[in-house]
Amino acid sequence: MASELIRRNVNPLIIQDLFAHSDLAITKIYAQSDLEGMFEAVNSLDEKVQESNGVN
């Protein structure tokens, strides 16, 4: 749930309050997992562009 709120650009302080995280660092764990997903998505796009340009 927290990850979905992060993806929807909800303020992390609000998420911290909603989930009663004692520290914002806990909330940032969910944001980090989302950043990893974005990184993977960008890499897959980069691979697709390289394939279409004939670069292996």
PDBQT receptor file of N, H, CA, C and O in Angstrom, charges set to zero:
ATOM      1  N   MET A   1       0.806  -1.196   0.000  1.00  0.00    +0.000 N 
ATOM      2  CA  MET A   1       0.000   0.000   0.000  1.00  0.00    +0.000 C 
ATOM      3  C   MET A   1       0.853   1.265   0.000  1.00  0.00    +0.000 C 
ATOM      4  O   MET A   1       0.601   2.186  -0.777  1.00  0.00    +0.000 OA
ATOM      5  N   ALA A   2       1.853   1.309   0.863  1.00  0.00    +0.000 N 
ATOM      6  H   ALA A   2       2.058   0.561   1.494  1.00  0.00    +0.000 HD
ATOM      7  CA  ALA A   2       2.701   2.495   0.930  1.00  0.00    +0.000 C 
ATOM      8  C   ALA A   2       3.428   2.713  -0.395  1.00  0.00    +0.000 C 
ATOM      9  O   ALA A   2       3.590   3.849  -0.840  1.00  0.00    +0.000 OA
ATOM     10  N   SER A   3       3.862   1.625  -1.021  1.00  0.00    +0.000 N 
ATOM     11  H   SER A   3       3.730   0.702  -0.659  1.00  0.00    +0.000 HD
ATOM     12  CA  SER A   3       4.549   1.748  -2.307  1.00  0.00    +0.000 C 
ATOM     13  C   SER A   3       3.642   2.370  -3.360  1.00  0.00    +0.000 C 
ATOM     14  O   SER A   3       4.083   3.191  -4.165  1.00  0.00    +0.000 OA
ATOM     15  N   GLU A   4       2.379   1.978  -3.348  1.00  0.00    +0.000 N 
ATOM     16  H   GLU A   4       2.021   1.312  -2.694  1.00  0.00    +0.000 HD
ATOM     17  CA  GLU A   4       1.426   2.539  -4.314  1.00  0.00    +0.000 C 
ATOM     18  C   GLU A   4       1.234   4.032  -4.074  1.00  0.00    +0.000 C 
ATOM     19  O   GLU A   4       1.131   4.801  -5.030  1.00  0.00    +0.000 OA
ATOM     20  N   LEU A   5       1.183   4.447  -2.830  1.00  0.00    +0.000 N 
ATOM     21  H   LEU A   5       1.266   3.822  -2.054  1.00  0.00    +0.000 HD
ATOM     22  CA  LEU A   5       1.050   5.876  -2.527  1.00  0.00    +0.000 C 
ATOM     23  C   LEU A   5       2.290   6.641  -2.991  1.00  0.00    +0.000 C 
ATOM     24  O   LEU A   5       2.183   7.757  -3.498  1.00  0.00    +0.000 OA
ATOM     25  N   ILE A   6       3.461   6.038  -2.815  1.00  0.00    +0.000 N 
ATOM     26  H   ILE A   6       3.548   5.131  -2.403  1.00  0.00    +0.000 HD
ATOM     27  CA  ILE A   6       4.695   6.660  -3.304  1.00  0.00    +0.000 C 
ATOM     28  C   ILE A   6       4.612   6.832  -4.816  1.00  0.00    +0.000 C 
ATOM     29  O   ILE A   6       4.950   7.891  -5.346  1.00  0.00    +0.000 OA
ATOM     30  N   ARG A   7       4.155   5.769  -5.520  1.00  0.00    +0.000 N 
ATOM     31  H   ARG A   7       3.881   4.909  -5.090  1.00  0.00    +0.000 HD
ATOM     32  CA  ARG A   7       4.023   5.851  -6.986  1.00  0.00    +0.000 C 
ATOM     33  C   ARG A   7       3.049   6.949  -7.398  1.00  0.00    +0.000 C 
ATOM     34  O   ARG A   7       3.180   7.523  -8.480  1.00  0.00    +0.000 OA
ATOM     35  N   ARG A   8       2.086   7.240  -6.552  1.00  0.00    +0.000 N 
ATOM     36  H   ARG A   8       1.980   6.774  -5.674  1.00  0.00    +0.000 HD
ATOM     37  CA  ARG A   8       1.097   8.279  -6.860  1.00  0.00    +0.000 C 
ATOM     38  C   ARG A   8       1.518   9.652  -6.343  1.00  0.00    +0.000 C 
ATOM     39  O   ARG A   8       0.709  10.578  -6.280  1.00  0.00    +0.000 OA
ATOM     40  N   ASN A   9       2.791   9.772  -5.974  1.00  0.00    +0.000 N 
ATOM     41  H   ASN A   9       3.448   9.020  -6.025  1.00  0.00    +0.000 HD
ATOM     42  CA  ASN A   9       3.393  11.041  -5.543  1.00  0.00    +0.000 C 
ATOM     43  C   ASN A   9       2.756  11.647  -4.294  1.00  0.00    +0.000 C 
ATOM     44  O   ASN A   9       2.691  12.869  -4.153  1.00  0.00    +0.000 OA
ATOM     45  N   VAL A  10       2.289  10.792  -3.394  1.00  0.00    +0.000 N 
ATOM     46  H   VAL A  10       2.341   9.800  -3.508  1.00  0.00    +0.000 HD
ATOM     47  CA  VAL A  10       1.772  11.292  -2.121  1.00  0.00    +0.000 C 
ATOM     48  C   VAL A  10       2.966  11.716  -1.266  1.00  0.00    +0.000 C 
ATOM     49  O   VAL A  10       4.003  11.053  -1.260  1.00  0.00    +0.000 OA
ATOM     50  N   ASN A  11       2.811  12.796  -0.564  1.00  0.00    +0.000 N 
ATOM     51  H   ASN A  11       1.968  13.334  -0.569  1.00  0.00    +0.000 HD
ATOM     52  CA  ASN A  11       3.867  13.319   0.303  1.00  0.00    +0.000 C 
ATOM     53  C   ASN A  11       4.300  12.232   1.292  1.00  0.00    +0.000 C 
ATOM     54  O   ASN A  11       3.463  11.664   1.993  1.00  0.00    +0.000 OA
ATOM     55  N   PRO A  12       5.612  11.940   1.350  1.00  0.00    +0.000 N 
ATOM     56  CA  PRO A  12       6.093  10.898   2.271  1.00  0.00    +0.000 C 
ATOM     57  C   PRO A  12       5.735  11.136   3.735  1.00  0.00    +0.000 C 
ATOM     58  O   PRO A  12       5.570  10.177   4.489  1.00  0.00    +0.000 OA
ATOM     59  N   LEU A  13       5.615  12.389   4.148  1.00  0.00    +0.000 N 
ATOM     60  H   LEU A  13       5.749  13.168   3.535  1.00  0.00    +0.000 HD
ATOM     61  CA  LEU A  13       5.224  12.663   5.534  1.00  0.00    +0.000 C 
ATOM     62  C   LEU A  13       3.795  12.212   5.809  1.00  0.00    +0.000 C 
ATOM     63  O   LEU A  13       3.482  11.761   6.910  1.00  0.00    +0.000 OA
ATOM     64  N   ILE A  14       2.937  12.334   4.816  1.00  0.00    +0.000 N 
ATOM     65  H   ILE A  14       3.191  12.701   3.921  1.00  0.00    +0.000 HD
ATOM     66  CA  ILE A  14       1.556  11.859   4.956  1.00  0.00    +0.000 C 
ATOM     67  C   ILE A  14       1.553  10.337   5.042  1.00  0.00    +0.000 C 
ATOM     68  O   ILE A  14       0.833   9.756   5.854  1.00  0.00    +0.000 OA
ATOM     69  N   ILE A  15       2.359   9.696   4.200  1.00  0.00    +0.000 N 
ATOM     70  H   ILE A  15       2.944  10.169   3.540  1.00  0.00    +0.000 HD
ATOM     71  CA  ILE A  15       2.444   8.237   4.234  1.00  0.00    +0.000 C 
ATOM     72  C   ILE A  15       2.965   7.782   5.588  1.00  0.00    +0.000 C 
ATOM     73  O   ILE A  15       2.465   6.810   6.155  1.00  0.00    +0.000 OA
ATOM     74  N   GLN A  16       3.964   8.479   6.105  1.00  0.00    +0.000 N 
ATOM     75  H   GLN A  16       4.370   9.268   5.644  1.00  0.00    +0.000 HD
ATOM     76  CA  GLN A  16       4.506   8.145   7.423  1.00  0.00    +0.000 C 
ATOM     77  C   GLN A  16       3.409   8.182   8.474  1.00  0.00    +0.000 C 
ATOM     78  O   GLN A  16       3.308   7.278   9.304  1.00  0.00    +0.000 OA
ATOM     79  N   ASP A  17       2.600   9.212   8.440  1.00  0.00    +0.000 N 
ATOM     80  H   ASP A  17       2.682   9.946   7.766  1.00  0.00    +0.000 HD
ATOM     81  CA  ASP A  17       1.501   9.329   9.400  1.00  0.00    +0.000 C 
ATOM     82  C   ASP A  17       0.439   8.243   9.194  1.00  0.00    +0.000 C 
ATOM     83  O   ASP A  17      -0.032   7.642  10.159  1.00  0.00    +0.000 OA
ATOM     84  N   LEU A  18       0.067   7.997   7.939  1.00  0.00    +0.000 N 
ATOM     85  H   LEU A  18       0.450   8.486   7.155  1.00  0.00    +0.000 HD
ATOM     86  CA  LEU A  18      -0.963   7.000   7.649  1.00  0.00    +0.000 C 
ATOM     87  C   LEU A  18      -0.576   5.608   8.151  1.00  0.00    +0.000 C 
ATOM     88  O   LEU A  18      -1.418   4.872   8.666  1.00  0.00    +0.000 OA
ATOM     89  N   PHE A  19       0.688   5.256   7.999  1.00  0.00    +0.000 N 
ATOM     90  H   PHE A  19       1.372   5.854   7.581  1.00  0.00    +0.000 HD
ATOM     91  CA  PHE A  19       1.136   3.921   8.365  1.00  0.00    +0.000 C 
ATOM     92  C   PHE A  19       1.808   3.878   9.733  1.00  0.00    +0.000 C 
ATOM     93  O   PHE A  19       2.343   2.846  10.136  1.00  0.00    +0.000 OA
ATOM     94  N   ALA A  20       1.777   4.994  10.437  1.00  0.00    +0.000 N 
ATOM     95  H   ALA A  20       1.342   5.832  10.109  1.00  0.00    +0.000 HD
ATOM     96  CA  ALA A  20       2.339   5.090  11.789  1.00  0.00    +0.000 C 
ATOM     97  C   ALA A  20       3.796   4.649  11.840  1.00  0.00    +0.000 C 
ATOM     98  O   ALA A  20       4.238   4.002  12.790  1.00  0.00    +0.000 OA
ATOM     99  N   HIS A  21       4.539   5.022  10.777  1.00  0.00    +0.000 N 
ATOM    100  H   HIS A  21       4.180   5.547  10.006  1.00  0.00    +0.000 HD
ATOM    101  CA  HIS A  21       5.974   4.748  10.792  1.00  0.00    +0.000 C 
ATOM    102  C   HIS A  21       6.614   5.656  11.827  1.00  0.00    +0.000 C 
ATOM    103  O   HIS A  21       6.366   6.861  11.844  1.00  0.00    +0.000 OA
ATOM    104  N   SER A  22       7.428   5.082  12.681  1.00  0.00    +0.000 N 
ATOM    105  H   SER A  22       7.630   4.103  12.667  1.00  0.00    +0.000 HD
ATOM    106  CA  SER A  22       8.052   5.869  13.747  1.00  0.00    +0.000 C 
ATOM    107  C   SER A  22       9.111   6.822  13.212  1.00  0.00    +0.000 C 
ATOM    108  O   SER A  22       9.463   7.805  13.864  1.00  0.00    +0.000 OA
ATOM    109  N   ASP A  23       9.612   6.526  12.030  1.00  0.00    +0.000 N 
ATOM    110  H   ASP A  23       9.326   5.728  11.500  1.00  0.00    +0.000 HD
ATOM    111  CA  ASP A  23      10.688   7.326  11.457  1.00  0.00    +0.000 C 
ATOM    112  C   ASP A  23      10.482   7.417   9.949  1.00  0.00    +0.000 C 
ATOM    113  O   ASP A  23      10.026   6.461   9.322  1.00  0.00    +0.000 OA
ATOM    114  N   LEU A  24      10.817   8.563   9.370  1.00  0.00    +0.000 N 
ATOM    115  H   LEU A  24      11.188   9.340   9.879  1.00  0.00    +0.000 HD
ATOM    116  CA  LEU A  24      10.679   8.737   7.928  1.00  0.00    +0.000 C 
ATOM    117  C   LEU A  24      11.577   7.765   7.171  1.00  0.00    +0.000 C 
ATOM    118  O   LEU A  24      11.294   7.430   6.020  1.00  0.00    +0.000 OA
ATOM    119  N   ALA A  25      12.642   7.316   7.796  1.00  0.00    +0.000 N 
ATOM    120  H   ALA A  25      12.872   7.588   8.730  1.00  0.00    +0.000 HD
ATOM    121  CA  ALA A  25      13.536   6.346   7.144  1.00  0.00    +0.000 C 
ATOM    122  C   ALA A  25      12.799   5.067   6.780  1.00  0.00    +0.000 C 
ATOM    123  O   ALA A  25      13.111   4.436   5.770  1.00  0.00    +0.000 OA
ATOM    124  N   ILE A  26      11.834   4.684   7.584  1.00  0.00    +0.000 N 
ATOM    125  H   ILE A  26      11.580   5.197   8.405  1.00  0.00    +0.000 HD
ATOM    126  CA  ILE A  26      11.038   3.490   7.282  1.00  0.00    +0.000 C 
ATOM    127  C   ILE A  26      10.211   3.736   6.022  1.00  0.00    +0.000 C 
ATOM    128  O   ILE A  26      10.124   2.869   5.152  1.00  0.00    +0.000 OA
ATOM    129  N   THR A  27       9.617   4.894   5.927  1.00  0.00    +0.000 N 
ATOM    130  H   THR A  27       9.687   5.598   6.633  1.00  0.00    +0.000 HD
ATOM    131  CA  THR A  27       8.833   5.242   4.739  1.00  0.00    +0.000 C 
ATOM    132  C   THR A  27       9.719   5.278   3.506  1.00  0.00    +0.000 C 
ATOM    133  O   THR A  27       9.292   4.878   2.423  1.00  0.00    +0.000 OA
ATOM    134  N   LYS A  28      10.949   5.755   3.660  1.00  0.00    +0.000 N 
ATOM    135  H   LYS A  28      11.296   6.080   4.540  1.00  0.00    +0.000 HD
ATOM    136  CA  LYS A  28      11.884   5.842   2.528  1.00  0.00    +0.000 C 
ATOM    137  C   LYS A  28      12.226   4.468   1.968  1.00  0.00    +0.000 C 
ATOM    138  O   LYS A  28      12.598   4.356   0.800  1.00  0.00    +0.000 OA
ATOM    139  N   ILE A  29      12.108   3.432   2.774  1.00  0.00    +0.000 N 
ATOM    140  H   ILE A  29      11.807   3.523   3.723  1.00  0.00    +0.000 HD
ATOM    141  CA  ILE A  29      12.347   2.071   2.276  1.00  0.00    +0.000 C 
ATOM    142  C   ILE A  29      11.375   1.765   1.145  1.00  0.00    +0.000 C 
ATOM    143  O   ILE A  29      11.754   1.176   0.133  1.00  0.00    +0.000 OA
ATOM    144  N   TYR A  30      10.117   2.170   1.323  1.00  0.00    +0.000 N 
ATOM    145  H   TYR A  30       9.809   2.649   2.146  1.00  0.00    +0.000 HD
ATOM    146  CA  TYR A  30       9.127   1.948   0.276  1.00  0.00    +0.000 C 
ATOM    147  C   TYR A  30       9.425   2.795  -0.954  1.00  0.00    +0.000 C 
ATOM    148  O   TYR A  30       9.230   2.342  -2.082  1.00  0.00    +0.000 OA
ATOM    149  N   ALA A  31       9.888   4.003  -0.749  1.00  0.00    +0.000 N 
ATOM    150  H   ALA A  31      10.047   4.371   0.168  1.00  0.00    +0.000 HD
ATOM    151  CA  ALA A  31      10.256   4.864  -1.876  1.00  0.00    +0.000 C 
ATOM    152  C   ALA A  31      11.437   4.265  -2.621  1.00  0.00    +0.000 C 
ATOM    153  O   ALA A  31      11.491   4.320  -3.849  1.00  0.00    +0.000 OA
ATOM    154  N   GLN A  32      12.378   3.696  -1.889  1.00  0.00    +0.000 N 
ATOM    155  H   GLN A  32      12.334   3.651  -0.891  1.00  0.00    +0.000 HD
ATOM    156  CA  GLN A  32      13.548   3.089  -2.516  1.00  0.00    +0.000 C 
ATOM    157  C   GLN A  32      13.138   1.930  -3.407  1.00  0.00    +0.000 C 
ATOM    158  O   GLN A  32      13.657   1.789  -4.514  1.00  0.00    +0.000 OA
ATOM    159  N   SER A  33      12.219   1.102  -2.943  1.00  0.00    +0.000 N 
ATOM    160  H   SER A  33      11.798   1.217  -2.044  1.00  0.00    +0.000 HD
ATOM    161  CA  SER A  33      11.784  -0.024  -3.759  1.00  0.00    +0.000 C 
ATOM    162  C   SER A  33      11.128   0.477  -5.042  1.00  0.00    +0.000 C 
ATOM    163  O   SER A  33      11.253  -0.157  -6.090  1.00  0.00    +0.000 OA
ATOM    164  N   ASP A  34      10.442   1.590  -4.968  1.00  0.00    +0.000 N 
ATOM    165  H   ASP A  34      10.340   2.105  -4.116  1.00  0.00    +0.000 HD
ATOM    166  CA  ASP A  34       9.836   2.160  -6.158  1.00  0.00    +0.000 C 
ATOM    167  C   ASP A  34      10.905   2.697  -7.096  1.00  0.00    +0.000 C 
ATOM    168  O   ASP A  34      10.778   2.558  -8.313  1.00  0.00    +0.000 OA
ATOM    169  N   LEU A  35      11.949   3.303  -6.559  1.00  0.00    +0.000 N 
ATOM    170  H   LEU A  35      12.051   3.415  -5.571  1.00  0.00    +0.000 HD
ATOM    171  CA  LEU A  35      13.051   3.792  -7.383  1.00  0.00    +0.000 C 
ATOM    172  C   LEU A  35      13.720   2.649  -8.125  1.00  0.00    +0.000 C 
ATOM    173  O   LEU A  35      14.119   2.807  -9.279  1.00  0.00    +0.000 OA
ATOM    174  N   GLU A  36      13.847   1.508  -7.479  1.00  0.00    +0.000 N 
ATOM    175  H   GLU A  36      13.524   1.380  -6.541  1.00  0.00    +0.000 HD
ATOM    176  CA  GLU A  36      14.421   0.343  -8.136  1.00  0.00    +0.000 C 
ATOM    177  C   GLU A  36      13.557  -0.085  -9.320  1.00  0.00    +0.000 C 
ATOM    178  O   GLU A  36      14.075  -0.445 -10.377  1.00  0.00    +0.000 OA
ATOM    179  N   GLY A  37      12.245  -0.044  -9.138  1.00  0.00    +0.000 N 
ATOM    180  H   GLY A  37      11.824   0.249  -8.279  1.00  0.00    +0.000 HD
ATOM    181  CA  GLY A  37      11.331  -0.384 -10.229  1.00  0.00    +0.000 C 
ATOM    182  C   GLY A  37      11.466   0.580 -11.389  1.00  0.00    +0.000 C 
ATOM    183  O   GLY A  37      11.440   0.168 -12.549  1.00  0.00    +0.000 OA
ATOM    184  N   MET A  38      11.609   1.863 -11.086  1.00  0.00    +0.000 N 
ATOM    185  H   MET A  38      11.630   2.197 -10.144  1.00  0.00    +0.000 HD
ATOM    186  CA  MET A  38      11.790   2.856 -12.150  1.00  0.00    +0.000 C 
ATOM    187  C   MET A  38      13.110   2.630 -12.878  1.00  0.00    +0.000 C 
ATOM    188  O   MET A  38      13.174   2.743 -14.102  1.00  0.00    +0.000 OA
ATOM    189  N   PHE A  39      14.156   2.313 -12.132  1.00  0.00    +0.000 N 
ATOM    190  H   PHE A  39      14.104   2.221 -11.137  1.00  0.00    +0.000 HD
ATOM    191  CA  PHE A  39      15.451   2.049 -12.734  1.00  0.00    +0.000 C 
ATOM    192  C   PHE A  39      15.362   0.872 -13.699  1.00  0.00    +0.000 C 
ATOM    193  O   PHE A  39      15.889   0.936 -14.809  1.00  0.00    +0.000 OA
ATOM    194  N   GLU A  40      14.699  -0.199 -13.279  1.00  0.00    +0.000 N 
ATOM    195  H   GLU A  40      14.271  -0.251 -12.377  1.00  0.00    +0.000 HD
ATOM    196  CA  GLU A  40      14.526  -1.365 -14.142  1.00  0.00    +0.000 C 
ATOM    197  C   GLU A  40      13.727  -1.009 -15.389  1.00  0.00    +0.000 C 
ATOM    198  O   GLU A  40      14.044  -1.474 -16.484  1.00  0.00    +0.000 OA
ATOM    199  N   ALA A  41      12.702  -0.195 -15.233  1.00  0.00    +0.000 N 
ATOM    200  H   ALA A  41      12.444   0.183 -14.343  1.00  0.00    +0.000 HD
ATOM    201  CA  ALA A  41      11.877   0.201 -16.374  1.00  0.00    +0.000 C 
ATOM    202  C   ALA A  41      12.694   1.002 -17.386  1.00  0.00    +0.000 C 
ATOM    203  O   ALA A  41      12.595   0.770 -18.591  1.00  0.00    +0.000 OA
ATOM    204  N   VAL A  42      13.494   1.937 -16.897  1.00  0.00    +0.000 N 
ATOM    205  H   VAL A  42      13.574   2.125 -15.918  1.00  0.00    +0.000 HD
ATOM    206  CA  VAL A  42      14.324   2.744 -17.798  1.00  0.00    +0.000 C 
ATOM    207  C   VAL A  42      15.354   1.862 -18.499  1.00  0.00    +0.000 C 
ATOM    208  O   VAL A  42      15.607   2.032 -19.692  1.00  0.00    +0.000 OA
ATOM    209  N   ASN A  43      15.942   0.930 -17.772  1.00  0.00    +0.000 N 
ATOM    210  H   ASN A  43      15.736   0.792 -16.804  1.00  0.00    +0.000 HD
ATOM    211  CA  ASN A  43      16.907   0.023 -18.397  1.00  0.00    +0.000 C 
ATOM    212  C   ASN A  43      16.268  -0.806 -19.495  1.00  0.00    +0.000 C 
ATOM    213  O   ASN A  43      16.881  -1.035 -20.538  1.00  0.00    +0.000 OA
ATOM    214  N   SER A  44      15.036  -1.261 -19.272  1.00  0.00    +0.000 N 
ATOM    215  H   SER A  44      14.537  -1.075 -18.425  1.00  0.00    +0.000 HD
ATOM    216  CA  SER A  44      14.377  -2.057 -20.303  1.00  0.00    +0.000 C 
ATOM    217  C   SER A  44      14.092  -1.213 -21.540  1.00  0.00    +0.000 C 
ATOM    218  O   SER A  44      14.168  -1.710 -22.664  1.00  0.00    +0.000 OA
ATOM    219  N   LEU A  45      13.764   0.066 -21.336  1.00  0.00    +0.000 N 
ATOM    220  H   LEU A  45      13.702   0.469 -20.423  1.00  0.00    +0.000 HD
ATOM    221  CA  LEU A  45      13.570   0.948 -22.488  1.00  0.00    +0.000 C 
ATOM    222  C   LEU A  45      14.876   1.169 -23.235  1.00  0.00    +0.000 C 
ATOM    223  O   LEU A  45      14.903   1.177 -24.466  1.00  0.00    +0.000 OA
ATOM    224  N   ASP A  46      15.953   1.348 -22.490  1.00  0.00    +0.000 N 
ATOM    225  H   ASP A  46      15.931   1.342 -21.490  1.00  0.00    +0.000 HD
ATOM    226  CA  ASP A  46      17.264   1.551 -23.090  1.00  0.00    +0.000 C 
ATOM    227  C   ASP A  46      17.656   0.338 -23.931  1.00  0.00    +0.000 C 
ATOM    228  O   ASP A  46      18.177   0.485 -25.037  1.00  0.00    +0.000 OA
ATOM    229  N   GLU A  47      17.404  -0.858 -23.403  1.00  0.00    +0.000 N 
ATOM    230  H   GLU A  47      16.981  -0.978 -22.505  1.00  0.00    +0.000 HD
ATOM    231  CA  GLU A  47      17.698  -2.078 -24.145  1.00  0.00    +0.000 C 
ATOM    232  C   GLU A  47      16.881  -2.138 -25.432  1.00  0.00    +0.000 C 
ATOM    233  O   GLU A  47      17.396  -2.533 -26.478  1.00  0.00    +0.000 OA
ATOM    234  N   LYS A  48      15.620  -1.749 -25.357  1.00  0.00    +0.000 N 
ATOM    235  H   LYS A  48      15.202  -1.428 -24.507  1.00  0.00    +0.000 HD
ATOM    236  CA  LYS A  48      14.745  -1.767 -26.533  1.00  0.00    +0.000 C 
ATOM    237  C   LYS A  48      15.250  -0.794 -27.600  1.00  0.00    +0.000 C 
ATOM    238  O   LYS A  48      15.240  -1.118 -28.788  1.00  0.00    +0.000 OA
ATOM    239  N   VAL A  49      15.686   0.384 -27.188  1.00  0.00    +0.000 N 
ATOM    240  H   VAL A  49      15.694   0.647 -26.223  1.00  0.00    +0.000 HD
ATOM    241  CA  VAL A  49      16.213   1.379 -28.127  1.00  0.00    +0.000 C 
ATOM    242  C   VAL A  49      17.482   0.848 -28.795  1.00  0.00    +0.000 C 
ATOM    243  O   VAL A  49      17.668   1.007 -30.001  1.00  0.00    +0.000 OA
ATOM    244  N   GLN A  50      18.346   0.222 -28.009  1.00  0.00    +0.000 N 
ATOM    245  H   GLN A  50      18.195   0.093 -27.029  1.00  0.00    +0.000 HD
ATOM    246  CA  GLN A  50      19.576  -0.325 -28.572  1.00  0.00    +0.000 C 
ATOM    247  C   GLN A  50      19.274  -1.421 -29.575  1.00  0.00    +0.000 C 
ATOM    248  O   GLN A  50      19.932  -1.507 -30.612  1.00  0.00    +0.000 OA
ATOM    249  N   GLU A  51      18.280  -2.270 -29.281  1.00  0.00    +0.000 N 
ATOM    250  H   GLU A  51      17.746  -2.200 -28.439  1.00  0.00    +0.000 HD
ATOM    251  CA  GLU A  51      17.887  -3.336 -30.206  1.00  0.00    +0.000 C 
ATOM    252  C   GLU A  51      17.368  -2.737 -31.518  1.00  0.00    +0.000 C 
ATOM    253  O   GLU A  51      17.695  -3.228 -32.598  1.00  0.00    +0.000 OA
ATOM    254  N   SER A  52      16.569  -1.690 -31.423  1.00  0.00    +0.000 N 
ATOM    255  H   SER A  52      16.304  -1.291 -30.545  1.00  0.00    +0.000 HD
ATOM    256  CA  SER A  52      15.992  -1.097 -32.630  1.00  0.00    +0.000 C 
ATOM    257  C   SER A  52      17.049  -0.358 -33.446  1.00  0.00    +0.000 C 
ATOM    258  O   SER A  52      16.870  -0.145 -34.645  1.00  0.00    +0.000 OA
ATOM    259  N   ASN A  53      18.146   0.034 -32.804  1.00  0.00    +0.000 N 
ATOM    260  H   ASN A  53      18.291  -0.139 -31.830  1.00  0.00    +0.000 HD
ATOM    261  CA  ASN A  53      19.244   0.703 -33.510  1.00  0.00    +0.000 C 
ATOM    262  C   ASN A  53      20.312  -0.280 -33.956  1.00  0.00    +0.000 C 
ATOM    263  O   ASN A  53      21.324   0.128 -34.526  1.00  0.00    +0.000 OA
ATOM    264  N   GLY A  54      20.106  -1.571 -33.709  1.00  0.00    +0.000 N 
ATOM    265  H   GLY A  54      19.284  -1.902 -33.246  1.00  0.00    +0.000 HD
ATOM    266  CA  GLY A  54      21.052  -2.595 -34.117  1.00  0.00    +0.000 C 
ATOM    267  C   GLY A  54      22.283  -2.675 -33.243  1.00  0.00    +0.000 C 
ATOM    268  O   GLY A  54      23.288  -3.260 -33.646  1.00  0.00    +0.000 OA
ATOM    269  N   VAL A  55      22.225  -2.092 -32.043  1.00  0.00    +0.000 N 
ATOM    270  H   VAL A  55      21.408  -1.617 -31.716  1.00  0.00    +0.000 HD
ATOM    271  CA  VAL A  55      23.360  -2.148 -31.117  1.00  0.00    +0.000 C 
ATOM    272  C   VAL A  55      23.137  -3.313 -30.178  1.00  0.00    +0.000 C 
ATOM    273  O   VAL A  55      22.062  -3.440 -29.592  1.00  0.00    +0.000 OA
ATOM    274  N   ASN A  56      24.138  -4.168 -30.023  1.00  0.00    +0.000 N 
ATOM    275  H   ASN A  56      25.012  -4.065 -30.498  1.00  0.00    +0.000 HD
ATOM    276  CA  ASN A  56      24.015  -5.309 -29.105  1.00  0.00    +0.000 C 
ATOM    277  C   ASN A  56      24.971  -5.180 -27.977  1.00  0.00    +0.000 C 
ATOM    278  O   ASN A  56      25.014  -6.045 -27.102  1.00  0.00    +0.000 OA
TER     279      ASN A  56
